[in-house]
Amino acid sequence: MAPTTETCKYTYKPCGHPRSTKRNGTLHLLCEFHRTKANSIQRAYAAKKRQRQAGNEVPPPVADAMELSLPMPDMAFIDQLISDVSDLSDTTSHSSWNDDELVCEFL
């Protein structure tokens, strides 16, 4: 079937459906099916573009915690904290104290 001026002008595949009519009475290039399909694709593209521009993209995955490293001064500080806590627990190891008493002793 040879395309006529009254049939859909869909470019990827011959479509024999009649072109849809605009509100002003002139003809669209596509039939109603292909217009609906093109409009839905365009809406999805526009929504993705708006999300990208608004910065609502999903952030890239964060590397595992094991791969993260701290600068040496931070590591030294953490080592000091750990040793202070272990020293504190050695000197105040009262097995009969409950958690509240230990917190008060620590403060």
Jmol script that loads the backbone (N, CA, C; Angstrom):
load data "model"
ATOM      1  N   MET A   1       0.841  -1.169   0.000  1.00  0.00           N
ATOM      2  CA  MET A   1       0.000   0.000   0.000  1.00  0.00           C
ATOM      3  C   MET A   1       0.890   1.237   0.000  1.00  0.00           C
ATOM      4  N   ALA A   2       0.785   2.058  -0.981  1.00  0.00           N
ATOM      5  CA  ALA A   2       1.577   3.276  -1.097  1.00  0.00           C
ATOM      6  C   ALA A   2       1.028   4.327  -0.142  1.00  0.00           C
ATOM      7  N   PRO A   3       1.934   5.004   0.620  1.00  0.00           N
ATOM      8  CA  PRO A   3       1.453   6.017   1.549  1.00  0.00           C
ATOM      9  C   PRO A   3       0.817   7.188   0.799  1.00  0.00           C
ATOM     10  N   THR A   4      -0.293   7.606   1.301  1.00  0.00           N
ATOM     11  CA  THR A   4      -0.969   8.767   0.714  1.00  0.00           C
ATOM     12  C   THR A   4      -0.921   9.901   1.715  1.00  0.00           C
ATOM     13  N   THR A   5      -1.462  11.010   1.342  1.00  0.00           N
ATOM     14  CA  THR A   5      -1.466  12.153   2.249  1.00  0.00           C
ATOM     15  C   THR A   5      -2.419  11.938   3.418  1.00  0.00           C
ATOM     16  N   GLU A   6      -3.314  10.968   3.308  1.00  0.00           N
ATOM     17  CA  GLU A   6      -4.295  10.710   4.364  1.00  0.00           C
ATOM     18  C   GLU A   6      -3.841   9.636   5.353  1.00  0.00           C
ATOM     19  N   THR A   7      -2.725   8.919   5.049  1.00  0.00           N
ATOM     20  CA  THR A   7      -2.289   7.834   5.932  1.00  0.00           C
ATOM     21  C   THR A   7      -1.159   8.304   6.838  1.00  0.00           C
ATOM     22  N   CYS A   8      -0.962   7.564   7.910  1.00  0.00           N
ATOM     23  CA  CYS A   8       0.044   7.866   8.931  1.00  0.00           C
ATOM     24  C   CYS A   8       1.440   7.937   8.306  1.00  0.00           C
ATOM     25  N   LYS A   9       2.241   8.890   8.741  1.00  0.00           N
ATOM     26  CA  LYS A   9       3.602   9.081   8.215  1.00  0.00           C
ATOM     27  C   LYS A   9       4.661   8.500   9.156  1.00  0.00           C
ATOM     28  N   TYR A  10       4.298   7.473   9.916  1.00  0.00           N
ATOM     29  CA  TYR A  10       5.244   6.824  10.817  1.00  0.00           C
ATOM     30  C   TYR A  10       6.444   6.363  10.004  1.00  0.00           C
ATOM     31  N   THR A  11       7.667   6.736  10.434  1.00  0.00           N
ATOM     32  CA  THR A  11       8.845   6.548   9.583  1.00  0.00           C
ATOM     33  C   THR A  11       9.452   5.149   9.629  1.00  0.00           C
ATOM     34  N   TYR A  12       9.289   4.414  10.719  1.00  0.00           N
ATOM     35  CA  TYR A  12      10.005   3.150  10.859  1.00  0.00           C
ATOM     36  C   TYR A  12       9.316   1.962  10.214  1.00  0.00           C
ATOM     37  N   LYS A  13       8.046   2.078   9.957  1.00  0.00           N
ATOM     38  CA  LYS A  13       7.293   0.953   9.428  1.00  0.00           C
ATOM     39  C   LYS A  13       6.056   1.517   8.725  1.00  0.00           C
ATOM     40  N   PRO A  14       5.679   0.970   7.603  1.00  0.00           N
ATOM     41  CA  PRO A  14       4.471   1.483   6.939  1.00  0.00           C
ATOM     42  C   PRO A  14       3.239   1.297   7.825  1.00  0.00           C
ATOM     43  N   CYS A  15       2.453   2.331   7.935  1.00  0.00           N
ATOM     44  CA  CYS A  15       1.232   2.279   8.737  1.00  0.00           C
ATOM     45  C   CYS A  15       0.085   2.779   7.864  1.00  0.00           C
ATOM     46  N   GLY A  16      -0.935   1.971   7.713  1.00  0.00           N
ATOM     47  CA  GLY A  16      -2.045   2.323   6.844  1.00  0.00           C
ATOM     48  C   GLY A  16      -3.188   3.030   7.548  1.00  0.00           C
ATOM     49  N   HIS A  17      -3.030   3.311   8.846  1.00  0.00           N
ATOM     50  CA  HIS A  17      -4.099   3.988   9.582  1.00  0.00           C
ATOM     51  C   HIS A  17      -4.230   5.447   9.132  1.00  0.00           C
ATOM     52  N   PRO A  18      -5.413   5.998   9.231  1.00  0.00           N
ATOM     53  CA  PRO A  18      -5.591   7.402   8.837  1.00  0.00           C
ATOM     54  C   PRO A  18      -4.935   8.341   9.848  1.00  0.00           C
ATOM     55  N   ARG A  19      -4.436   9.463   9.359  1.00  0.00           N
ATOM     56  CA  ARG A  19      -3.832  10.471  10.226  1.00  0.00           C
ATOM     57  C   ARG A  19      -4.905  11.070  11.127  1.00  0.00           C
ATOM     58  N   SER A  20      -4.526  11.390  12.361  1.00  0.00           N
ATOM     59  CA  SER A  20      -5.500  11.991  13.278  1.00  0.00           C
ATOM     60  C   SER A  20      -5.638  13.479  12.967  1.00  0.00           C
ATOM     61  N   THR A  21      -6.716  14.052  13.448  1.00  0.00           N
ATOM     62  CA  THR A  21      -7.043  15.440  13.128  1.00  0.00           C
ATOM     63  C   THR A  21      -6.740  16.340  14.322  1.00  0.00           C
ATOM     64  N   LYS A  22      -6.146  17.489  14.052  1.00  0.00           N
ATOM     65  CA  LYS A  22      -5.873  18.479  15.085  1.00  0.00           C
ATOM     66  C   LYS A  22      -7.163  19.195  15.455  1.00  0.00           C
ATOM     67  N   ARG A  23      -7.110  19.989  16.520  1.00  0.00           N
ATOM     68  CA  ARG A  23      -8.290  20.741  16.958  1.00  0.00           C
ATOM     69  C   ARG A  23      -8.722  21.774  15.926  1.00  0.00           C
ATOM     70  N   ASN A  24      -7.738  22.283  15.178  1.00  0.00           N
ATOM     71  CA  ASN A  24      -8.079  23.308  14.183  1.00  0.00           C
ATOM     72  C   ASN A  24      -8.536  22.708  12.849  1.00  0.00           C
ATOM     73  N   GLY A  25      -8.606  21.366  12.784  1.00  0.00           N
ATOM     74  CA  GLY A  25      -9.121  20.708  11.590  1.00  0.00           C
ATOM     75  C   GLY A  25      -8.065  20.188  10.638  1.00  0.00           C
ATOM     76  N   THR A  26      -6.809  20.596  10.782  1.00  0.00           N
ATOM     77  CA  THR A  26      -5.748  20.083   9.910  1.00  0.00           C
ATOM     78  C   THR A  26      -5.298  18.707  10.407  1.00  0.00           C
ATOM     79  N   LEU A  27      -4.497  18.028   9.603  1.00  0.00           N
ATOM     80  CA  LEU A  27      -4.072  16.666   9.936  1.00  0.00           C
ATOM     81  C   LEU A  27      -2.725  16.651  10.660  1.00  0.00           C
ATOM     82  N   HIS A  28      -2.632  15.796  11.679  1.00  0.00           N
ATOM     83  CA  HIS A  28      -1.341  15.487  12.287  1.00  0.00           C
ATOM     84  C   HIS A  28      -0.563  14.624  11.300  1.00  0.00           C
ATOM     85  N   LEU A  29       0.726  14.442  11.552  1.00  0.00           N
ATOM     86  CA  LEU A  29       1.510  13.554  10.696  1.00  0.00           C
ATOM     87  C   LEU A  29       1.238  12.084  10.993  1.00  0.00           C
ATOM     88  N   LEU A  30       0.867  11.758  12.237  1.00  0.00           N
ATOM     89  CA  LEU A  30       0.731  10.369  12.658  1.00  0.00           C
ATOM     90  C   LEU A  30      -0.720  10.010  12.960  1.00  0.00           C
ATOM     91  N   CYS A  31      -0.982   8.704  12.981  1.00  0.00           N
ATOM     92  CA  CYS A  31      -2.299   8.216  13.409  1.00  0.00           C
ATOM     93  C   CYS A  31      -2.385   8.352  14.935  1.00  0.00           C
ATOM     94  N   GLU A  32      -3.545   8.129  15.472  1.00  0.00           N
ATOM     95  CA  GLU A  32      -3.751   8.296  16.919  1.00  0.00           C
ATOM     96  C   GLU A  32      -2.873   7.338  17.724  1.00  0.00           C
ATOM     97  N   PHE A  33      -2.723   6.095  17.265  1.00  0.00           N
ATOM     98  CA  PHE A  33      -1.888   5.118  17.970  1.00  0.00           C
ATOM     99  C   PHE A  33      -0.439   5.590  18.054  1.00  0.00           C
ATOM    100  N   HIS A  34       0.146   5.990  16.925  1.00  0.00           N
ATOM    101  CA  HIS A  34       1.547   6.404  16.918  1.00  0.00           C
ATOM    102  C   HIS A  34       1.749   7.740  17.626  1.00  0.00           C
ATOM    103  N   ARG A  35       0.768   8.617  17.614  1.00  0.00           N
ATOM    104  CA  ARG A  35       0.853   9.868  18.371  1.00  0.00           C
ATOM    105  C   ARG A  35       0.889   9.575  19.867  1.00  0.00           C
ATOM    106  N   THR A  36       0.017   8.685  20.322  1.00  0.00           N
ATOM    107  CA  THR A  36      -0.026   8.325  21.741  1.00  0.00           C
ATOM    108  C   THR A  36       1.291   7.692  22.167  1.00  0.00           C
ATOM    109  N   LYS A  37       1.809   6.807  21.331  1.00  0.00           N
ATOM    110  CA  LYS A  37       3.078   6.141  21.625  1.00  0.00           C
ATOM    111  C   LYS A  37       4.224   7.163  21.694  1.00  0.00           C
ATOM    112  N   ALA A  38       4.298   8.056  20.722  1.00  0.00           N
ATOM    113  CA  ALA A  38       5.354   9.073  20.694  1.00  0.00           C
ATOM    114  C   ALA A  38       5.240  10.019  21.891  1.00  0.00           C
ATOM    115  N   ASN A  39       4.019  10.390  22.244  1.00  0.00           N
ATOM    116  CA  ASN A  39       3.830  11.292  23.380  1.00  0.00           C
ATOM    117  C   ASN A  39       4.241  10.638  24.695  1.00  0.00           C
ATOM    118  N   SER A  40       3.949   9.358  24.874  1.00  0.00           N
ATOM    119  CA  SER A  40       4.334   8.684  26.117  1.00  0.00           C
ATOM    120  C   SER A  40       5.855   8.567  26.224  1.00  0.00           C
ATOM    121  N   ILE A  41       6.513   8.281  25.119  1.00  0.00           N
ATOM    122  CA  ILE A  41       7.980   8.213  25.116  1.00  0.00           C
ATOM    123  C   ILE A  41       8.559   9.588  25.437  1.00  0.00           C
ATOM    124  N   GLN A  42       7.991  10.629  24.859  1.00  0.00           N
ATOM    125  CA  GLN A  42       8.465  11.988  25.103  1.00  0.00           C
ATOM    126  C   GLN A  42       8.261  12.385  26.569  1.00  0.00           C
ATOM    127  N   ARG A  43       7.128  12.006  27.158  1.00  0.00           N
ATOM    128  CA  ARG A  43       6.877  12.327  28.565  1.00  0.00           C
ATOM    129  C   ARG A  43       7.890  11.629  29.467  1.00  0.00           C
ATOM    130  N   ALA A  44       8.202  10.373  29.181  1.00  0.00           N
ATOM    131  CA  ALA A  44       9.181   9.635  29.983  1.00  0.00           C
ATOM    132  C   ALA A  44      10.560  10.279  29.865  1.00  0.00           C
ATOM    133  N   TYR A  45      10.945  10.675  28.677  1.00  0.00           N
ATOM    134  CA  TYR A  45      12.236  11.330  28.469  1.00  0.00           C
ATOM    135  C   TYR A  45      12.285  12.654  29.229  1.00  0.00           C
ATOM    136  N   ALA A  46      11.219  13.448  29.148  1.00  0.00           N
ATOM    137  CA  ALA A  46      11.177  14.747  29.825  1.00  0.00           C
ATOM    138  C   ALA A  46      11.238  14.574  31.342  1.00  0.00           C
ATOM    139  N   ALA A  47      10.584  13.541  31.869  1.00  0.00           N
ATOM    140  CA  ALA A  47      10.615  13.301  33.311  1.00  0.00           C
ATOM    141  C   ALA A  47      12.028  12.947  33.765  1.00  0.00           C
ATOM    142  N   LYS A  48      12.716  12.100  33.007  1.00  0.00           N
ATOM    143  CA  LYS A  48      14.097  11.745  33.349  1.00  0.00           C
ATOM    144  C   LYS A  48      14.995  12.973  33.289  1.00  0.00           C
ATOM    145  N   LYS A  49      14.791  13.806  32.293  1.00  0.00           N
ATOM    146  CA  LYS A  49      15.598  15.013  32.147  1.00  0.00           C
ATOM    147  C   LYS A  49      15.362  15.958  33.327  1.00  0.00           C
ATOM    148  N   ARG A  50      14.102  16.103  33.749  1.00  0.00           N
ATOM    149  CA  ARG A  50      13.795  16.965  34.900  1.00  0.00           C
ATOM    150  C   ARG A  50      14.445  16.421  36.162  1.00  0.00           C
ATOM    151  N   GLN A  51      14.424  15.109  36.339  1.00  0.00           N
ATOM    152  CA  GLN A  51      15.054  14.507  37.512  1.00  0.00           C
ATOM    153  C   GLN A  51      16.553  14.774  37.526  1.00  0.00           C
ATOM    154  N   ARG A  52      17.195  14.617  36.379  1.00  0.00           N
ATOM    155  CA  ARG A  52      18.634  14.871  36.305  1.00  0.00           C
ATOM    156  C   ARG A  52      18.939  16.318  36.639  1.00  0.00           C
ATOM    157  N   GLN A  53      18.167  17.235  36.094  1.00  0.00           N
ATOM    158  CA  GLN A  53      18.420  18.650  36.320  1.00  0.00           C
ATOM    159  C   GLN A  53      18.129  19.047  37.764  1.00  0.00           C
ATOM    160  N   ALA A  54      17.190  18.401  38.401  1.00  0.00           N
ATOM    161  CA  ALA A  54      16.847  18.719  39.783  1.00  0.00           C
ATOM    162  C   ALA A  54      17.813  18.064  40.769  1.00  0.00           C
ATOM    163  N   GLY A  55      18.691  17.229  40.276  1.00  0.00           N
ATOM    164  CA  GLY A  55      19.658  16.574  41.146  1.00  0.00           C
ATOM    165  C   GLY A  55      19.071  15.410  41.911  1.00  0.00           C
ATOM    166  N   ASN A  56      17.986  14.847  41.431  1.00  0.00           N
ATOM    167  CA  ASN A  56      17.350  13.731  42.112  1.00  0.00           C
ATOM    168  C   ASN A  56      17.831  12.395  41.589  1.00  0.00           C
ATOM    169  N   GLU A  57      18.987  12.380  40.976  1.00  0.00           N
ATOM    170  CA  GLU A  57      19.511  11.114  40.487  1.00  0.00           C
ATOM    171  C   GLU A  57      19.866  10.231  41.664  1.00  0.00           C
ATOM    172  N   VAL A  58      19.805   8.970  41.466  1.00  0.00           N
ATOM    173  CA  VAL A  58      20.219   8.025  42.488  1.00  0.00           C
ATOM    174  C   VAL A  58      21.732   8.150  42.613  1.00  0.00           C
ATOM    175  N   PRO A  59      22.235   8.381  43.824  1.00  0.00           N
ATOM    176  CA  PRO A  59      23.682   8.526  43.965  1.00  0.00           C
ATOM    177  C   PRO A  59      24.387   7.220  43.634  1.00  0.00           C
ATOM    178  N   PRO A  60      25.605   7.326  43.144  1.00  0.00           N
ATOM    179  CA  PRO A  60      26.344   6.100  42.839  1.00  0.00           C
ATOM    180  C   PRO A  60      26.585   5.307  44.119  1.00  0.00           C
ATOM    181  N   PRO A  61      26.719   3.994  44.021  1.00  0.00           N
ATOM    182  CA  PRO A  61      26.909   3.181  45.222  1.00  0.00           C
ATOM    183  C   PRO A  61      28.181   3.577  45.967  1.00  0.00           C
ATOM    184  N   VAL A  62      28.091   3.565  47.273  1.00  0.00           N
ATOM    185  CA  VAL A  62      29.224   3.924  48.120  1.00  0.00           C
ATOM    186  C   VAL A  62      30.131   2.706  48.248  1.00  0.00           C
ATOM    187  N   ALA A  63      31.417   2.959  48.261  1.00  0.00           N
ATOM    188  CA  ALA A  63      32.381   1.867  48.406  1.00  0.00           C
ATOM    189  C   ALA A  63      32.209   1.220  49.774  1.00  0.00           C
ATOM    190  N   ASP A  64      32.611  -0.013  49.881  1.00  0.00           N
ATOM    191  CA  ASP A  64      32.519  -0.724  51.159  1.00  0.00           C
ATOM    192  C   ASP A  64      33.309   0.011  52.231  1.00  0.00           C
ATOM    193  N   ALA A  65      32.890  -0.130  53.457  1.00  0.00           N
ATOM    194  CA  ALA A  65      33.555   0.539  54.568  1.00  0.00           C
ATOM    195  C   ALA A  65      34.995   0.059  54.721  1.00  0.00           C
ATOM    196  N   MET A  66      35.253  -1.165  54.339  1.00  0.00           N
ATOM    197  CA  MET A  66      36.610  -1.684  54.457  1.00  0.00           C
ATOM    198  C   MET A  66      37.564  -0.983  53.500  1.00  0.00           C
ATOM    199  N   GLU A  67      37.040  -0.454  52.412  1.00  0.00           N
ATOM    200  CA  GLU A  67      37.892   0.207  51.438  1.00  0.00           C
ATOM    201  C   GLU A  67      38.190   1.647  51.830  1.00  0.00           C
ATOM    202  N   LEU A  68      37.392   2.200  52.745  1.00  0.00           N
ATOM    203  CA  LEU A  68      37.602   3.575  53.150  1.00  0.00           C
ATOM    204  C   LEU A  68      38.790   3.642  54.091  1.00  0.00           C
ATOM    205  N   SER A  69      39.559   4.682  53.964  1.00  0.00           N
ATOM    206  CA  SER A  69      40.685   4.851  54.863  1.00  0.00           C
ATOM    207  C   SER A  69      40.665   6.269  55.417  1.00  0.00           C
ATOM    208  N   LEU A  70      41.121   6.404  56.638  1.00  0.00           N
ATOM    209  CA  LEU A  70      41.179   7.704  57.288  1.00  0.00           C
ATOM    210  C   LEU A  70      42.605   8.226  57.223  1.00  0.00           C
ATOM    211  N   PRO A  71      42.768   9.536  57.263  1.00  0.00           N
ATOM    212  CA  PRO A  71      44.122  10.088  57.336  1.00  0.00           C
ATOM    213  C   PRO A  71      44.803   9.620  58.627  1.00  0.00           C
ATOM    214  N   MET A  72      46.110   9.600  58.632  1.00  0.00           N
ATOM    215  CA  MET A  72      46.866   9.076  59.765  1.00  0.00           C
ATOM    216  C   MET A  72      46.556   9.790  61.079  1.00  0.00           C
ATOM    217  N   PRO A  73      46.401  11.125  61.129  1.00  0.00           N
ATOM    218  CA  PRO A  73      46.057  11.751  62.415  1.00  0.00           C
ATOM    219  C   PRO A  73      44.725  11.229  62.966  1.00  0.00           C
ATOM    220  N   ASP A  74      43.763  10.979  62.096  1.00  0.00           N
ATOM    221  CA  ASP A  74      42.480  10.447  62.549  1.00  0.00           C
ATOM    222  C   ASP A  74      42.645   9.034  63.093  1.00  0.00           C
ATOM    223  N   MET A  75      43.453   8.231  62.436  1.00  0.00           N
ATOM    224  CA  MET A  75      43.681   6.869  62.904  1.00  0.00           C
ATOM    225  C   MET A  75      44.370   6.890  64.266  1.00  0.00           C
ATOM    226  N   ALA A  76      45.315   7.809  64.451  1.00  0.00           N
ATOM    227  CA  ALA A  76      46.003   7.910  65.737  1.00  0.00           C
ATOM    228  C   ALA A  76      45.017   8.297  66.835  1.00  0.00           C
ATOM    229  N   PHE A  77      44.105   9.197  66.519  1.00  0.00           N
ATOM    230  CA  PHE A  77      43.091   9.619  67.484  1.00  0.00           C
ATOM    231  C   PHE A  77      42.190   8.446  67.867  1.00  0.00           C
ATOM    232  N   ILE A  78      41.783   7.669  66.887  1.00  0.00           N
ATOM    233  CA  ILE A  78      40.928   6.509  67.151  1.00  0.00           C
ATOM    234  C   ILE A  78      41.679   5.481  67.998  1.00  0.00           C
ATOM    235  N   ASP A  79      42.953   5.256  67.695  1.00  0.00           N
ATOM    236  CA  ASP A  79      43.753   4.333  68.505  1.00  0.00           C
ATOM    237  C   ASP A  79      43.838   4.815  69.950  1.00  0.00           C
ATOM    238  N   GLN A  80      44.014   6.122  70.134  1.00  0.00           N
ATOM    239  CA  GLN A  80      44.087   6.692  71.479  1.00  0.00           C
ATOM    240  C   GLN A  80      42.765   6.493  72.222  1.00  0.00           C
ATOM    241  N   LEU A  81      41.653   6.718  71.521  1.00  0.00           N
ATOM    242  CA  LEU A  81      40.339   6.515  72.142  1.00  0.00           C
ATOM    243  C   LEU A  81      40.150   5.065  72.578  1.00  0.00           C
ATOM    244  N   ILE A  82      40.537   4.157  71.723  1.00  0.00           N
ATOM    245  CA  ILE A  82      40.379   2.736  72.042  1.00  0.00           C
ATOM    246  C   ILE A  82      41.229   2.367  73.252  1.00  0.00           C
ATOM    247  N   SER A  83      42.449   2.849  73.289  1.00  0.00           N
ATOM    248  CA  SER A  83      43.312   2.518  74.430  1.00  0.00           C
ATOM    249  C   SER A  83      42.799   3.177  75.707  1.00  0.00           C
ATOM    250  N   ASP A  84      42.251   4.412  75.616  1.00  0.00           N
ATOM    251  CA  ASP A  84      41.685   5.071  76.792  1.00  0.00           C
ATOM    252  C   ASP A  84      40.494   4.297  77.329  1.00  0.00           C
ATOM    253  N   VAL A  85      39.644   3.826  76.447  1.00  0.00           N
ATOM    254  CA  VAL A  85      38.464   3.073  76.875  1.00  0.00           C
ATOM    255  C   VAL A  85      38.877   1.751  77.491  1.00  0.00           C
ATOM    256  N   SER A  86      39.858   1.095  76.899  1.00  0.00           N
ATOM    257  CA  SER A  86      40.290  -0.185  77.465  1.00  0.00           C
ATOM    258  C   SER A  86      40.978   0.031  78.811  1.00  0.00           C
ATOM    259  N   ASP A  87      41.743   1.128  78.966  1.00  0.00           N
ATOM    260  CA  ASP A  87      42.354   1.440  80.260  1.00  0.00           C
ATOM    261  C   ASP A  87      41.282   1.718  81.302  1.00  0.00           C
ATOM    262  N   LEU A  88      40.254   2.434  80.911  1.00  0.00           N
ATOM    263  CA  LEU A  88      39.164   2.769  81.820  1.00  0.00           C
ATOM    264  C   LEU A  88      38.427   1.517  82.269  1.00  0.00           C
ATOM    265  N   SER A  89      38.196   0.619  81.339  1.00  0.00           N
ATOM    266  CA  SER A  89      37.476  -0.603  81.701  1.00  0.00           C
ATOM    267  C   SER A  89      38.319  -1.492  82.610  1.00  0.00           C
ATOM    268  N   ASP A  90      39.663  -1.420  82.493  1.00  0.00           N
ATOM    269  CA  ASP A  90      40.523  -2.218  83.357  1.00  0.00           C
ATOM    270  C   ASP A  90      40.488  -1.694  84.789  1.00  0.00           C
ATOM    271  N   THR A  91      40.469  -0.369  84.953  1.00  0.00           N
ATOM    272  CA  THR A  91      40.517   0.208  86.296  1.00  0.00           C
ATOM    273  C   THR A  91      39.163   0.218  86.973  1.00  0.00           C
ATOM    274  N   THR A  92      38.095   0.216  86.214  1.00  0.00           N
ATOM    275  CA  THR A  92      36.755   0.298  86.813  1.00  0.00           C
ATOM    276  C   THR A  92      35.949  -0.950  86.519  1.00  0.00           C
ATOM    277  N   SER A  93      36.575  -2.079  86.558  1.00  0.00           N
ATOM    278  CA  SER A  93      35.845  -3.311  86.259  1.00  0.00           C
ATOM    279  C   SER A  93      35.162  -3.817  87.519  1.00  0.00           C
ATOM    280  N   HIS A  94      34.042  -3.233  87.803  1.00  0.00           N
ATOM    281  CA  HIS A  94      33.231  -3.662  88.936  1.00  0.00           C
ATOM    282  C   HIS A  94      32.109  -4.521  88.384  1.00  0.00           C
ATOM    283  N   SER A  95      32.240  -5.796  88.540  1.00  0.00           N
ATOM    284  CA  SER A  95      31.271  -6.704  87.936  1.00  0.00           C
ATOM    285  C   SER A  95      29.898  -6.596  88.587  1.00  0.00           C
ATOM    286  N   SER A  96      29.832  -6.044  89.798  1.00  0.00           N
ATOM    287  CA  SER A  96      28.538  -5.942  90.461  1.00  0.00           C
ATOM    288  C   SER A  96      27.789  -4.665  90.073  1.00  0.00           C
ATOM    289  N   TRP A  97      28.443  -3.749  89.380  1.00  0.00           N
ATOM    290  CA  TRP A  97      27.782  -2.504  88.992  1.00  0.00           C
ATOM    291  C   TRP A  97      26.859  -2.762  87.811  1.00  0.00           C
ATOM    292  N   ASN A  98      25.752  -2.033  87.772  1.00  0.00           N
ATOM    293  CA  ASN A  98      24.882  -2.137  86.600  1.00  0.00           C
ATOM    294  C   ASN A  98      25.294  -1.084  85.570  1.00  0.00           C
ATOM    295  N   ASP A  99      24.652  -1.052  84.441  1.00  0.00           N
ATOM    296  CA  ASP A  99      25.031  -0.141  83.357  1.00  0.00           C
ATOM    297  C   ASP A  99      24.896   1.320  83.753  1.00  0.00           C
ATOM    298  N   ASP A 100      23.873   1.660  84.523  1.00  0.00           N
ATOM    299  CA  ASP A 100      23.678   3.058  84.929  1.00  0.00           C
ATOM    300  C   ASP A 100      24.819   3.533  85.816  1.00  0.00           C
ATOM    301  N   GLU A 101      25.256   2.691  86.717  1.00  0.00           N
ATOM    302  CA  GLU A 101      26.359   3.061  87.589  1.00  0.00           C
ATOM    303  C   GLU A 101      27.651   3.220  86.799  1.00  0.00           C
ATOM    304  N   LEU A 102      27.844   2.371  85.793  1.00  0.00           N
ATOM    305  CA  LEU A 102      29.040   2.485  84.960  1.00  0.00           C
ATOM    306  C   LEU A 102      29.038   3.782  84.169  1.00  0.00           C
ATOM    307  N   VAL A 103      27.881   4.177  83.649  1.00  0.00           N
ATOM    308  CA  VAL A 103      27.791   5.429  82.900  1.00  0.00           C
ATOM    309  C   VAL A 103      28.074   6.602  83.815  1.00  0.00           C
ATOM    310  N   CYS A 104      27.522   6.581  85.016  1.00  0.00           N
ATOM    311  CA  CYS A 104      27.771   7.670  85.970  1.00  0.00           C
ATOM    312  C   CYS A 104      29.239   7.719  86.355  1.00  0.00           C
ATOM    313  N   GLU A 105      29.864   6.568  86.529  1.00  0.00           N
ATOM    314  CA  GLU A 105      31.285   6.515  86.860  1.00  0.00           C
ATOM    315  C   GLU A 105      32.126   7.070  85.716  1.00  0.00           C
ATOM    316  N   PHE A 106      31.727   6.769  84.492  1.00  0.00           N
ATOM    317  CA  PHE A 106      32.467   7.234  83.319  1.00  0.00           C
ATOM    318  C   PHE A 106      32.367   8.743  83.183  1.00  0.00           C
ATOM    319  N   LEU A 107      31.195   9.302  83.476  1.00  0.00           N
ATOM    320  CA  LEU A 107      30.981  10.747  83.344  1.00  0.00           C
ATOM    321  C   LEU A 107      31.637  11.434  84.490  1.00  0.00           C
TER     322      LEU A 107
END
end "model"
wireframe off; spacefill off
backbone 0.3
color backbone group
